[in-house]
Amino acid sequence: MKSLPLWLLIIFGLLPNILLPAQEVVGVSEPVHLVDLAFPESGIISQISVKEGEKVKKDQVLASLDNRVLDTQLRIARIRAASSAKIQSSQSEWEMRSRRLKQLEALASRGSANEDELAKARSDAATAEAELQLASEEKEQHKIEAMQIEAQIGQRTLRSPIDGVVTRVFREQAENVSPSDPVVLSLAQLDTLEIVMHVDPAQAALLHQGQSLQVTSVQDGAKGDATVTFISPVTDSASGTTRVRLTLPNAEDHHRSGVKYRVQLGQGVAAAER
C-alpha cells in the first residue's frame, strides 16, 4: 500500500501526536493607554507641574489655568452662603409681625380691633413670611453659585486620568490656550503594554483568549510572557491577515513601547488542541 503524504495525515487527524514546528511572527508594542489632555476652557496657563518623562499618579494635578478672578468670586459666594444675618433678621421680623397679628386677632374676637388695622397686620405678617422664605432661598442660591464656581475651577485644572508617564509637554507657562488648541500634555500607561500583530487566519485559528505566548524584543532581547486578549473576528481584505492583541506586564519597566517583538505562537497541533 502506498503511504499518504504527511500533510494529508495531519489534515485527516491520522497523526494526532505529531506536532507542527513552532511559528514566529512579529508584532509592535504599544501603551495600554495613551491619553491626550487639553483644557475645555480658554485661559492663560498659570502652571505646568510636570516634565516629560515624569511618572504621575491618577488625579495628580498636571497643569492649571489662571483662576484669580474665579477664586475671588468663589470667596464671595462662600461668604454669602455661610452668612445667616439676612435669615435671622427676616426671622425676627416675621416673629414680631406674627405676634402683632395674634394680638389683633385676639382683640377682634372680643370686638375691640379695627378691621383695617387687622387687615394690615395680616398683610405685614404675610410679607414678613415671604421675606424669610426669600432669604432662605438666596442662601441656598449662594451655595449653588459656590459649587458652580468650584466646578469651573476644576475644569481649568488638568488632572491625570491614569497612573502613567508624561510623554510630551506641548505648552508652556503663560501661554494662552482655548478648547480648539492642540493638546497640552500626553500621557502613556506603561506598566502594561499591548503587542499588536497581524497573522495569517490559519495561525489565528490556533490562538485563543487567555493563551500565554513568549515574546522577545527585537531591540534588546528582553523576554516576557504575553497573554492573548483579542483576536479579530474578521480578516482584513487588503492584507489577508487577522489582527491579534496581546497584553504584556511591564511593572518593572523591562519593556519599551514602540518596539518590535518576536512572538512565539507555539506548536501548531498543541495550540489547536487546547
MIDOSE-1310 file (N, C-alpha, C; in nm, 2 decimals, decimal comma, always signed):
residues 274
mksl	+0,08/-0,12/+0,00/+0,00/+0,00/+0,00/+0,09/+0,12/+0,00; +0,05/+0,22/-0,08/+0,13/+0,34/-0,09/+0,10/+0,44/+0,02; +0,20/+0,49/+0,09/+0,18/+0,58/+0,21/+0,13/+0,71/+0,16; +0,05/+0,77/+0,25/+0,00/+0,91/+0,23/+0,10/+1,02/+0,26
plwl	+0,09/+1,13/+0,19/+0,18/+1,24/+0,23/+0,16/+1,29/+0,38; +0,26/+1,34/+0,44/+0,25/+1,39/+0,58/+0,13/+1,49/+0,60; +0,12/+1,58/+0,50/+0,02/+1,69/+0,52/-0,12/+1,63/+0,52; -0,14/+1,52/+0,44/-0,27/+1,46/+0,44/-0,30/+1,39/+0,57
liif	-0,20/+1,32/+0,63/-0,22/+1,26/+0,76/-0,26/+1,36/+0,87; -0,20/+1,48/+0,86/-0,23/+1,58/+0,96/-0,37/+1,63/+0,94; -0,41/+1,66/+0,82/-0,54/+1,71/+0,79/-0,65/+1,61/+0,84; -0,63/+1,48/+0,81/-0,73/+1,39/+0,85/-0,72/+1,34/+0,99
gllp	-0,63/+1,39/+1,07/-0,62/+1,35/+1,21/-0,56/+1,22/+1,23; -0,49/+1,16/+1,13/-0,43/+1,03/+1,14/-0,31/+1,03/+1,23; -0,25/+1,14/+1,25/-0,13/+1,15/+1,33/-0,14/+1,26/+1,44; -0,23/+1,24/+1,54/-0,26/+1,34/+1,63/-0,15/+1,38/+1,72
nill	-0,05/+1,29/+1,73/+0,06/+1,32/+1,83/+0,18/+1,39/+1,76; +0,17/+1,41/+1,62/+0,28/+1,48/+1,56/+0,26/+1,63/+1,57; +0,36/+1,71/+1,62/+0,35/+1,85/+1,64/+0,41/+1,93/+1,53; +0,34/+2,03/+1,49/+0,40/+2,12/+1,39/+0,51/+2,21/+1,45
paqe	+0,60/+2,25/+1,37/+0,71/+2,34/+1,43/+0,65/+2,47/+1,48; +0,72/+2,52/+1,58/+0,68/+2,65/+1,64/+0,68/+2,75/+1,54; +0,58/+2,84/+1,54/+0,57/+2,95/+1,44/+0,60/+3,08/+1,51; +0,66/+3,17/+1,44/+0,70/+3,30/+1,49/+0,65/+3,42/+1,40
vvgv	+0,60/+3,52/+1,47/+0,55/+3,64/+1,39/+0,61/+3,76/+1,47; +0,60/+3,87/+1,40/+0,65/+4,00/+1,46/+0,53/+4,09/+1,49; +0,53/+4,15/+1,61/+0,43/+4,25/+1,65/+0,50/+4,37/+1,70; +0,42/+4,47/+1,73/+0,47/+4,60/+1,78/+0,41/+4,63/+1,91
sepv	+0,49/+4,68/+2,01/+0,44/+4,71/+2,14/+0,38/+4,85/+2,14; +0,27/+4,87/+2,22/+0,21/+5,00/+2,23/+0,17/+5,02/+2,38; +0,15/+5,14/+2,42/+0,10/+5,17/+2,56/-0,05/+5,11/+2,57; -0,08/+5,06/+2,68/-0,21/+5,01/+2,70/-0,31/+5,12/+2,70
hlvd	-0,27/+5,24/+2,75/-0,35/+5,36/+2,74/-0,26/+5,48/+2,69; -0,30/+5,55/+2,60/-0,24/+5,67/+2,55/-0,34/+5,79/+2,55; -0,31/+5,89/+2,63/-0,41/+5,99/+2,66/-0,36/+6,13/+2,62; -0,43/+6,21/+2,54/-0,40/+6,35/+2,51/-0,49/+6,44/+2,60
lafp	-0,44/+6,53/+2,67/-0,51/+6,62/+2,76/-0,51/+6,76/+2,71; -0,63/+6,83/+2,71/-0,64/+6,97/+2,67/-0,74/+7,03/+2,77; -0,74/+7,17/+2,78/-0,83/+7,24/+2,87/-0,96/+7,26/+2,79; -1,08/+7,24/+2,86/-1,21/+7,26/+2,79/-1,25/+7,41/+2,79
esgi	-1,17/+7,49/+2,86/-1,20/+7,64/+2,86/-1,08/+7,72/+2,82; -1,10/+7,84/+2,78/-0,99/+7,93/+2,74/-0,93/+7,99/+2,86; -0,80/+8,03/+2,85/-0,74/+8,10/+2,96/-0,59/+8,10/+2,94; -0,52/+8,15/+3,04/-0,37/+8,16/+3,04/-0,32/+8,05/+3,13
isqi	-0,22/+7,97/+3,09/-0,17/+7,87/+3,17/-0,09/+7,93/+3,28; -0,13/+7,90/+3,41/-0,06/+7,96/+3,52/+0,05/+7,87/+3,57; +0,03/+7,74/+3,54/+0,13/+7,64/+3,60/+0,13/+7,51/+3,52; +0,25/+7,46/+3,49/+0,26/+7,32/+3,44/+0,35/+7,25/+3,54
svke	+0,29/+7,15/+3,61/+0,36/+7,09/+3,73/+0,44/+6,97/+3,70; +0,45/+6,93/+3,57/+0,52/+6,81/+3,54/+0,62/+6,83/+3,42; +0,71/+6,74/+3,41/+0,81/+6,74/+3,30/+0,79/+6,61/+3,22; +0,84/+6,61/+3,09/+0,84/+6,49/+3,01/+0,93/+6,38/+3,08
gekv	+0,87/+6,26/+3,08/+0,94/+6,15/+3,14/+0,90/+6,13/+3,28; +0,83/+6,22/+3,34/+0,79/+6,21/+3,48/+0,67/+6,12/+3,50; +0,68/+6,03/+3,60/+0,57/+5,94/+3,64/+0,47/+6,02/+3,72; +0,34/+5,99/+3,69/+0,23/+6,06/+3,76/+0,13/+5,96/+3,81
kkdq	+0,06/+6,00/+3,91/-0,05/+5,92/+3,97/-0,18/+5,97/+3,92; -0,28/+5,88/+3,93/-0,42/+5,92/+3,89/-0,47/+6,03/+3,98; -0,53/+6,13/+3,92/-0,58/+6,25/+3,98/-0,48/+6,35/+4,02; -0,35/+6,33/+3,99/-0,25/+6,43/+4,02/-0,27/+6,55/+3,93
vlas	-0,25/+6,67/+3,99/-0,26/+6,79/+3,91/-0,14/+6,80/+3,82; -0,17/+6,82/+3,69/-0,06/+6,84/+3,59/-0,04/+6,98/+3,54; -0,15/+7,05/+3,53/-0,14/+7,19/+3,48/-0,27/+7,26/+3,52; -0,26/+7,40/+3,52/-0,38/+7,47/+3,56/-0,38/+7,61/+3,49
ldnr	-0,50/+7,66/+3,47/-0,51/+7,80/+3,41/-0,52/+7,90/+3,52; -0,50/+8,02/+3,49/-0,51/+8,14/+3,58/-0,66/+8,14/+3,64; -0,67/+8,13/+3,77/-0,80/+8,13/+3,83/-0,83/+8,24/+3,93; -0,75/+8,35/+3,92/-0,76/+8,46/+4,02/-0,89/+8,52/+4,02
vldt	-0,96/+8,55/+3,91/-1,09/+8,61/+3,91/-1,19/+8,51/+3,97; -1,18/+8,38/+3,93/-1,28/+8,28/+3,98/-1,25/+8,26/+4,13; -1,13/+8,26/+4,18/-1,10/+8,24/+4,32/-1,17/+8,35/+4,40; -1,16/+8,48/+4,35/-1,23/+8,59/+4,42/-1,38/+8,57/+4,42
qlri	-1,44/+8,53/+4,31/-1,58/+8,50/+4,30/-1,62/+8,39/+4,40; -1,54/+8,29/+4,41/-1,57/+8,18/+4,50/-1,57/+8,22/+4,64; -1,47/+8,30/+4,68/-1,47/+8,35/+4,82/-1,59/+8,43/+4,86; -1,63/+8,52/+4,76/-1,75/+8,60/+4,79/-1,88/+8,51/+4,80
arir	-1,89/+8,41/+4,71/-2,00/+8,32/+4,71/-2,01/+8,24/+4,84; -1,89/+8,19/+4,89/-1,88/+8,12/+5,01/-1,92/+8,20/+5,13; -1,88/+8,33/+5,13/-1,91/+8,42/+5,25/-2,06/+8,44/+5,25; -2,12/+8,46/+5,13/-2,27/+8,48/+5,13/-2,34/+8,35/+5,17
aass	-2,29/+8,24/+5,12/-2,35/+8,11/+5,16/-2,35/+8,08/+5,30; -2,24/+8,13/+5,37/-2,22/+8,10/+5,51/-2,29/+8,20/+5,60; -2,33/+8,31/+5,55/-2,39/+8,42/+5,63/-2,54/+8,39/+5,66; -2,58/+8,41/+5,78/-2,72/+8,38/+5,82/-2,78/+8,51/+5,87
akiq	-2,71/+8,63/+5,85/-2,76/+8,75/+5,90/-2,90/+8,79/+5,84; -2,92/+8,77/+5,71/-3,04/+8,81/+5,65/-3,15/+8,72/+5,69; -3,12/+8,59/+5,71/-3,23/+8,50/+5,76/-3,27/+8,53/+5,90; -3,17/+8,56/+5,99/-3,20/+8,59/+6,12/-3,28/+8,72/+6,13
ssqs	-3,25/+8,82/+6,05/-3,33/+8,95/+6,05/-3,47/+8,92/+6,00; -3,48/+8,84/+5,90/-3,62/+8,81/+5,84/-3,70/+8,73/+5,94; -3,63/+8,64/+6,01/-3,70/+8,56/+6,11/-3,75/+8,64/+6,22; -3,67/+8,74/+6,27/-3,71/+8,83/+6,38/-3,83/+8,91/+6,34
ewem	-3,82/+8,96/+6,21/-3,93/+9,05/+6,16/-4,06/+8,97/+6,15; -4,05/+8,84/+6,10/-4,17/+8,76/+6,09/-4,23/+8,73/+6,22; -4,15/+8,69/+6,32/-4,20/+8,66/+6,45/-4,27/+8,78/+6,51; -4,21/+8,90/+6,50/-4,27/+9,02/+6,55/-4,41/+9,05/+6,49
rsrr	-4,41/+9,04/+6,35/-4,54/+9,06/+6,28/-4,64/+8,95/+6,32; -4,60/+8,83/+6,34/-4,69/+8,73/+6,37/-4,75/+8,75/+6,51; -4,67/+8,79/+6,61/-4,72/+8,82/+6,74/-4,82/+8,94/+6,74; -4,79/+9,04/+6,66/-4,88/+9,15/+6,64/-5,02/+9,11/+6,59
lkql	-5,01/+9,02/+6,49/-5,13/+8,97/+6,42/-5,21/+8,89/+6,53; -5,15/+8,81/+6,60/-5,22/+8,73/+6,70/-5,29/+8,82/+6,81; -5,22/+8,93/+6,85/-5,28/+9,02/+6,94/-5,40/+9,08/+6,89; -5,39/+9,13/+6,76/-5,51/+9,19/+6,70/-5,62/+9,10/+6,68
eala	-5,59/+8,97/+6,64/-5,69/+8,87/+6,62/-5,77/+8,84/+6,76; -5,69/+8,84/+6,87/-5,75/+8,82/+7,00/-5,84/+8,94/+7,03; -5,80/+9,06/+7,00/-5,89/+9,17/+7,02/-6,01/+9,17/+6,94; -5,99/+9,13/+6,81/-6,10/+9,12/+6,72/-6,21/+9,02/+6,76
srgs	-6,16/+8,91/+6,83/-6,26/+8,81/+6,88/-6,35/+8,87/+6,99; -6,30/+8,98/+7,05/-6,38/+9,05/+7,15/-6,44/+9,17/+7,10; -6,43/+9,20/+6,97/-6,49/+9,31/+6,91/-6,41/+9,44/+6,94; -6,29/+9,43/+6,97/-6,21/+9,55/+7,01/-6,10/+9,59/+6,91
aned	-6,10/+9,53/+6,80/-5,99/+9,56/+6,70/-6,05/+9,63/+6,57; -5,97/+9,72/+6,52/-6,01/+9,79/+6,39/-5,99/+9,69/+6,28; -6,08/+9,68/+6,19/-6,07/+9,59/+6,07/-5,96/+9,62/+5,98; -5,94/+9,75/+5,96/-5,83/+9,80/+5,87/-5,70/+9,77/+5,93
elak	-5,69/+9,79/+6,06/-5,56/+9,76/+6,13/-5,53/+9,61/+6,13; -5,64/+9,53/+6,14/-5,62/+9,38/+6,14/-5,58/+9,33/+6,00; -5,64/+9,39/+5,90/-5,60/+9,36/+5,76/-5,46/+9,39/+5,73; -5,41/+9,51/+5,78/-5,27/+9,55/+5,76/-5,18/+9,45/+5,83
arsd	-5,22/+9,41/+5,95/-5,13/+9,32/+6,03/-5,12/+9,19/+5,96; -5,23/+9,14/+5,90/-5,22/+9,02/+5,82/-5,13/+9,03/+5,70; -5,14/+9,14/+5,63/-5,06/+9,17/+5,52/-4,91/+9,18/+5,56; -4,88/+9,25/+5,67/-4,74/+9,26/+5,72/-4,68/+9,12/+5,76
aata	-4,76/+9,04/+5,82/-4,72/+8,90/+5,86/-4,69/+8,82/+5,74; -4,78/+8,83/+5,64/-4,75/+8,75/+5,51/-4,63/+8,80/+5,44; -4,61/+8,93/+5,44/-4,49/+8,99/+5,37/-4,36/+8,94/+5,44; -4,37/+8,95/+5,58/-4,25/+8,90/+5,65/-4,22/+8,76/+5,63
eael	-4,32/+8,67/+5,62/-4,30/+8,53/+5,60/-4,24/+8,51/+5,46; -4,29/+8,59/+5,36/-4,23/+8,58/+5,22/-4,08/+8,62/+5,22; -4,05/+8,73/+5,30/-3,91/+8,77/+5,31/-3,82/+8,67/+5,37; -3,87/+8,60/+5,47/-3,80/+8,49/+5,53/-3,77/+8,38/+5,44
qlas	-3,87/+8,34/+5,36/-3,86/+8,24/+5,26/-3,76/+8,28/+5,15; -3,76/+8,40/+5,11/-3,67/+8,46/+5,01/-3,53/+8,46/+5,06; -3,51/+8,49/+5,19/-3,37/+8,49/+5,25/-3,32/+8,35/+5,25; -3,40/+8,25/+5,28/-3,35/+8,11/+5,28/-3,32/+8,06/+5,14
eeke	-3,40/+8,11/+5,04/-3,37/+8,07/+4,90/-3,24/+8,13/+4,85; -3,22/+8,26/+4,89/-3,10/+8,33/+4,85/-2,97/+8,26/+4,91; -2,98/+8,22/+5,03/-2,87/+8,15/+5,09/-2,84/+8,02/+5,02; -2,94/+7,94/+4,98/-2,92/+7,82/+4,90/-2,87/+7,85/+4,77
qhki	-2,91/+7,96/+4,71/-2,86/+8,00/+4,58/-2,71/+8,03/+4,58; -2,67/+8,10/+4,69/-2,52/+8,13/+4,71/-2,44/+8,00/+4,72; -2,50/+7,90/+4,79/-2,43/+7,77/+4,80/-2,41/+7,71/+4,66; -2,52/+7,71/+4,58/-2,51/+7,66/+4,44/-2,41/+7,74/+4,36
eamq	-2,41/+7,87/+4,37/-2,31/+7,95/+4,30/-2,17/+7,91/+4,33; -2,15/+7,89/+4,46/-2,01/+7,84/+4,50/-1,98/+7,71/+4,44; -2,07/+7,62/+4,44/-2,05/+7,49/+4,38/-2,02/+7,50/+4,23; -2,09/+7,59/+4,16/-2,07/+7,61/+4,02/-1,93/+7,66/+3,99
ieaq	-1,89/+7,76/+4,07/-1,75/+7,82/+4,05/-1,65/+7,71/+4,08; -1,67/+7,63/+4,18/-1,57/+7,52/+4,21/-1,56/+7,43/+4,10; -1,67/+7,40/+4,03/-1,67/+7,31/+3,92/-1,60/+7,37/+3,80; -1,62/+7,50/+3,78/-1,55/+7,57/+3,68/-1,40/+7,58/+3,70
igqr	-1,36/+7,60/+3,82/-1,22/+7,59/+3,86/-1,16/+7,45/+3,83; -1,24/+7,35/+3,86/-1,20/+7,21/+3,84/-1,18/+7,19/+3,69; -1,26/+7,25/+3,60/-1,24/+7,23/+3,46/-1,12/+7,30/+3,41; -1,07/+7,39/+3,49/-0,95/+7,47/+3,45/-0,82/+7,41/+3,51
tlrs	-0,84/+7,29/+3,56/-0,72/+7,22/+3,62/-0,71/+7,08/+3,55; -0,60/+7,05/+3,49/-0,58/+6,92/+3,43/-0,52/+6,82/+3,53; -0,60/+6,71/+3,55/-0,55/+6,61/+3,64/-0,53/+6,48/+3,55; -0,44/+6,40/+3,60/-0,41/+6,27/+3,53/-0,52/+6,17/+3,55
pidg	-0,58/+6,12/+3,44/-0,68/+6,02/+3,45/-0,63/+5,88/+3,48; -0,49/+5,86/+3,47/-0,43/+5,73/+3,49/-0,30/+5,74/+3,57; -0,25/+5,63/+3,61/-0,12/+5,61/+3,66/-0,03/+5,60/+3,53; +0,06/+5,69/+3,51/+0,13/+5,68/+3,38/+0,26/+5,76/+3,38
vvtr	+0,30/+5,79/+3,26/+0,42/+5,87/+3,23/+0,39/+5,98/+3,14; +0,44/+6,10/+3,17/+0,43/+6,22/+3,07/+0,52/+6,19/+2,95; +0,46/+6,18/+2,84/+0,54/+6,15/+2,72/+0,57/+6,28/+2,64; +0,48/+6,38/+2,64/+0,50/+6,51/+2,57/+0,44/+6,62/+2,65
vfre	+0,51/+6,73/+2,65/+0,45/+6,86/+2,70/+0,46/+6,96/+2,59; +0,34/+7,00/+2,54/+0,33/+7,08/+2,42/+0,32/+7,23/+2,45; +0,29/+7,27/+2,57/+0,26/+7,41/+2,60/+0,36/+7,45/+2,71; +0,36/+7,59/+2,73/+0,45/+7,64/+2,83/+0,37/+7,74/+2,92
qaen	+0,42/+7,76/+3,04/+0,35/+7,85/+3,13/+0,34/+7,99/+3,07; +0,22/+8,06/+3,09/+0,19/+8,19/+3,04/+0,14/+8,19/+2,90; +0,13/+8,07/+2,84/+0,07/+8,06/+2,71/-0,08/+8,07/+2,72; -0,15/+8,13/+2,62/-0,29/+8,14/+2,61/-0,34/+8,02/+2,53
vsps	-0,44/+7,95/+2,59/-0,50/+7,83/+2,52/-0,65/+7,84/+2,51; -0,71/+7,77/+2,42/-0,85/+7,76/+2,40/-0,89/+7,62/+2,37; -1,02/+7,58/+2,38/-1,06/+7,44/+2,36/-1,03/+7,39/+2,22; -1,01/+7,49/+2,12/-0,98/+7,45/+1,99/-0,83/+7,42/+1,96
dpvv	-0,74/+7,46/+2,07/-0,60/+7,44/+2,05/-0,56/+7,29/+2,06; -0,44/+7,26/+2,01/-0,39/+7,12/+2,03/-0,38/+7,08/+2,18; -0,34/+6,96/+2,20/-0,33/+6,91/+2,34/-0,22/+6,98/+2,41; -0,23/+6,98/+2,54/-0,13/+7,04/+2,63/-0,03/+6,94/+2,68
lsla	-0,08/+6,82/+2,71/+0,01/+6,71/+2,76/-0,04/+6,58/+2,70; +0,06/+6,49/+2,69/+0,02/+6,35/+2,65/+0,08/+6,26/+2,76; +0,00/+6,16/+2,79/+0,03/+6,06/+2,89/+0,03/+5,92/+2,83; +0,11/+5,83/+2,89/+0,10/+5,69/+2,85/+0,11/+5,60/+2,97
qldt	+0,02/+5,50/+2,97/+0,03/+5,40/+3,08/+0,12/+5,28/+3,03; +0,23/+5,27/+3,10/+0,33/+5,17/+3,05/+0,36/+5,06/+3,14; +0,28/+5,05/+3,26/+0,30/+4,93/+3,34/+0,25/+4,80/+3,28; +0,17/+4,82/+3,18/+0,12/+4,71/+3,09/+0,13/+4,76/+2,95
leiv	+0,19/+4,68/+2,86/+0,19/+4,71/+2,72/+0,10/+4,62/+2,64; +0,07/+4,66/+2,52/-0,01/+4,58/+2,43/+0,09/+4,55/+2,31; +0,08/+4,43/+2,26/+0,16/+4,39/+2,14/+0,05/+4,36/+2,04; +0,06/+4,44/+1,93/-0,04/+4,42/+1,82/+0,03/+4,35/+1,70
mhvd	-0,02/+4,24/+1,66/+0,04/+4,17/+1,54/-0,07/+4,13/+1,44; -0,03/+4,11/+1,32/-0,12/+4,07/+1,21/-0,08/+3,93/+1,16; -0,16/+3,83/+1,18/-0,12/+3,70/+1,15/-0,21/+3,64/+1,04; -0,16/+3,53/+0,98/-0,24/+3,46/+0,88/-0,36/+3,40/+0,95
paqa	-0,48/+3,40/+0,89/-0,60/+3,34/+0,95/-0,58/+3,20/+1,00; -0,50/+3,12/+0,94/-0,47/+2,98/+0,99/-0,40/+2,99/+1,12; -0,31/+3,08/+1,13/-0,23/+3,10/+1,26/-0,33/+3,15/+1,37; -0,42/+3,25/+1,33/-0,51/+3,30/+1,43/-0,60/+3,19/+1,48
allh	-0,63/+3,09/+1,40/-0,72/+2,98/+1,44/-0,66/+2,90/+1,55; -0,53/+2,90/+1,56/-0,46/+2,82/+1,66/-0,45/+2,90/+1,80; -0,50/+3,02/+1,80/-0,49/+3,10/+1,92/-0,63/+3,11/+1,99; -0,62/+3,14/+2,12/-0,75/+3,17/+2,19/-0,72/+3,27/+2,30
qgqs	-0,82/+3,34/+2,35/-0,81/+3,44/+2,45/-0,76/+3,37/+2,58; -0,67/+3,44/+2,65/-0,61/+3,39/+2,77/-0,49/+3,31/+2,75; -0,46/+3,28/+2,63/-0,34/+3,19/+2,60/-0,21/+3,27/+2,62; -0,11/+3,21/+2,68/+0,02/+3,27/+2,71/+0,12/+3,24/+2,60
lqvt	+0,18/+3,35/+2,55/+0,28/+3,34/+2,44/+0,41/+3,40/+2,48; +0,52/+3,34/+2,45/+0,65/+3,41/+2,48/+0,69/+3,51/+2,37; +0,73/+3,63/+2,42/+0,77/+3,73/+2,33/+0,91/+3,78/+2,36; +0,98/+3,82/+2,26/+1,12/+3,87/+2,27/+1,14/+4,00/+2,19
svqd	+1,20/+4,10/+2,26/+1,22/+4,23/+2,20/+1,33/+4,21/+2,09; +1,30/+4,26/+1,97/+1,39/+4,26/+1,86/+1,51/+4,36/+1,89; +1,48/+4,47/+1,97/+1,57/+4,57/+2,00/+1,68/+4,53/+2,10; +1,64/+4,47/+2,21/+1,74/+4,44/+2,32/+1,73/+4,30/+2,37
gakg	+1,64/+4,22/+2,31/+1,63/+4,08/+2,35/+1,55/+4,05/+2,48; +1,49/+4,16/+2,54/+1,41/+4,14/+2,66/+1,29/+4,04/+2,63; +1,28/+3,95/+2,72/+1,18/+3,84/+2,71/+1,06/+3,86/+2,81; +0,95/+3,81/+2,77/+0,83/+3,81/+2,86/+0,72/+3,72/+2,82
datv	+0,63/+3,70/+2,90/+0,51/+3,62/+2,87/+0,39/+3,71/+2,85; +0,34/+3,71/+2,73/+0,22/+3,80/+2,70/+0,10/+3,71/+2,69; -0,02/+3,77/+2,71/-0,15/+3,70/+2,71/-0,23/+3,75/+2,60; -0,29/+3,66/+2,52/-0,38/+3,69/+2,41/-0,51/+3,75/+2,47
tfis	-0,54/+3,87/+2,44/-0,67/+3,94/+2,49/-0,77/+3,96/+2,38; -0,73/+3,96/+2,26/-0,83/+3,99/+2,15/-0,78/+3,93/+2,02; -0,87/+3,86/+1,95/-0,85/+3,80/+1,82/-0,96/+3,86/+1,73; -0,93/+3,94/+1,63/-1,03/+4,00/+1,55/-1,12/+3,89/+1,48
pvtd	-1,25/+3,91/+1,48/-1,34/+3,81/+1,42/-1,34/+3,82/+1,27; -1,27/+3,93/+1,21/-1,27/+3,95/+1,07/-1,13/+3,95/+1,02; -1,12/+3,91/+0,89/-0,99/+3,91/+0,82/-0,98/+4,04/+0,73; -0,87/+4,11/+0,74/-0,86/+4,23/+0,66/-0,85/+4,19/+0,51
sasg	-0,94/+4,24/+0,43/-0,94/+4,20/+0,29/-0,82/+4,25/+0,21; -0,76/+4,36/+0,25/-0,65/+4,41/+0,18/-0,52/+4,33/+0,20; -0,49/+4,30/+0,33/-0,37/+4,23/+0,37/-0,39/+4,08/+0,38; -0,52/+4,04/+0,40/-0,54/+3,89/+0,42/-0,50/+3,84/+0,55
ttrv	-0,49/+3,93/+0,65/-0,44/+3,90/+0,78/-0,55/+3,92/+0,89; -0,53/+3,87/+1,01/-0,61/+3,89/+1,12/-0,54/+3,96/+1,23; -0,60/+4,06/+1,29/-0,53/+4,14/+1,39/-0,55/+4,07/+1,53; -0,44/+4,05/+1,60/-0,44/+3,99/+1,73/-0,37/+4,09/+1,83
rltl	-0,43/+4,10/+1,95/-0,37/+4,19/+2,05/-0,33/+4,11/+2,17; -0,21/+4,13/+2,23/-0,16/+4,07/+2,35/-0,14/+4,17/+2,45; -0,14/+4,13/+2,58/-0,10/+4,22/+2,69/+0,03/+4,17/+2,75; +0,12/+4,26/+2,78/+0,25/+4,22/+2,83/+0,27/+4,30/+2,96
pnae	+0,28/+4,23/+3,08/+0,31/+4,30/+3,20/+0,44/+4,37/+3,20; +0,45/+4,50/+3,25/+0,57/+4,57/+3,25/+0,59/+4,66/+3,37; +0,56/+4,60/+3,49/+0,57/+4,68/+3,61/+0,71/+4,72/+3,64; +0,81/+4,64/+3,59/+0,95/+4,67/+3,62/+1,01/+4,75/+3,51
dhhr	+0,94/+4,79/+3,41/+0,99/+4,87/+3,30/+1,10/+4,80/+3,22; +1,08/+4,67/+3,21/+1,18/+4,60/+3,13/+1,16/+4,61/+2,98; +1,03/+4,65/+2,94/+1,00/+4,65/+2,80/+0,96/+4,80/+2,76; +0,99/+4,83/+2,63/+0,96/+4,96/+2,58/+0,84/+4,96/+2,48
sgvk	+0,78/+5,07/+2,48/+0,67/+5,09/+2,38/+0,73/+5,13/+2,24; +0,66/+5,09/+2,14/+0,70/+5,12/+2,00/+0,81/+5,03/+1,95; +0,83/+4,92/+2,01/+0,94/+4,82/+1,97/+0,88/+4,70/+1,91; +0,95/+4,64/+1,81/+0,91/+4,52/+1,75/+0,94/+4,40/+1,84
yrvq	+0,85/+4,31/+1,85/+0,86/+4,19/+1,93/+0,84/+4,06/+1,84; +0,93/+3,96/+1,86/+0,90/+3,83/+1,80/+0,81/+3,75/+1,90; +0,71/+3,70/+1,84/+0,61/+3,63/+1,92/+0,61/+3,48/+1,88; +0,63/+3,39/+1,98/+0,63/+3,25/+1,95/+0,49/+3,20/+1,96
lgqg	+0,43/+3,16/+1,85/+0,29/+3,11/+1,85/+0,28/+2,97/+1,91; +0,39/+2,90/+1,93/+0,38/+2,77/+1,99/+0,37/+2,67/+1,88; +0,35/+2,54/+1,92/+0,34/+2,43/+1,82/+0,20/+2,41/+1,78; +0,18/+2,41/+1,65/+0,05/+2,42/+1,59/-0,05/+2,32/+1,64
vaaa	-0,03/+2,19/+1,65/-0,13/+2,10/+1,69/-0,16/+2,12/+1,84; -0,05/+2,14/+1,92/-0,07/+2,16/+2,06/-0,16/+2,28/+2,09; -0,13/+2,39/+2,01/-0,22/+2,51/+2,03/-0,36/+2,48/+1,99; -0,38/+2,41/+1,88/-0,51/+2,39/+1,84/-0,59/+2,30/+1,93
er	-0,53/+2,21/+2,00/-0,60/+2,11/+2,09/-0,63/+2,17/+2,22; -0,59/+2,29/+2,26/-0,62/+2,35/+2,39/-0,76/+2,39/+2,40
